Amino acid sequence: MKKLLLMALLVAPFVAVNAEQAKGKKKGEKGFVSLFDGKSLKGWKVNTENPKSITVKDGNIVIDGPRAHLFYAGDVADANFKNFVFRAQVKTFPKANSGIYFHTKYQAKGWPDAGFEAQVNNTHGDPKKTGGLYAVKDVNPAPAKDGEWFNYEIRVKGKKITIKINGKVTSSWTEVPNAPHLKSMPGRKLGSGTFALQAHDPQSVVHYRNIRVKPLK
């Protein structure tokens, strides 16, 4: 009896810690829906340019190869999002470049014309770094490091876009009529659309996991 009581006392703190960790993982996740099952590209569509650049391995979407884009085409919100909070975990490798597009639409090849790109780049030569709204509200230096998972959040509400890395705001921008970037990128405007992950070049390796979204009214 004494041995059982002693074991219970020893185990109790670990149970409490694990319960608290589990609680912490769920904190702030109410209303979020997963977009990636961790096993396949079900619900996603790779364009025809270089489909082998995007695969699934060890629970991650692996970006590795020449230019390609992976578009969400699943059932959540019929793959058409207007106001939302998008979250994912991202890990970059040295000199990697990628991006998360939103309010975009499927395009067979080339850089997506529609929507905005949230930049993923910690050490690539492009001075536009992780956490920026590409060519609209850029960031430098990078707020994350290669080889470490970091949390990426994109929030769109009305005319405002907010990007956070590891919980800290890195870029915030409110759309205005005739914004300067529209002269060279007319498709970079708010409306609605899907998400896309980018394979930028053969030297860029990036992993994505735990991809989910919370539609907003």
Secondary structure by P-SEA (a helix, b strand, c coil): caaaaaaaaaaaaaaaaaaaaaaaaaccccccccccccccccccccccccccccccccccccccccbbbbbbbccccccccccbbbbbbbbbccccbbbbbccccccccccccccccbbbbccccccccccccccccccccccccccbbbbbbbbbcccbbbbbccccccbbbbbbcccccccccccccccccbbbbbbccccbbbbbcbbbbbbcc
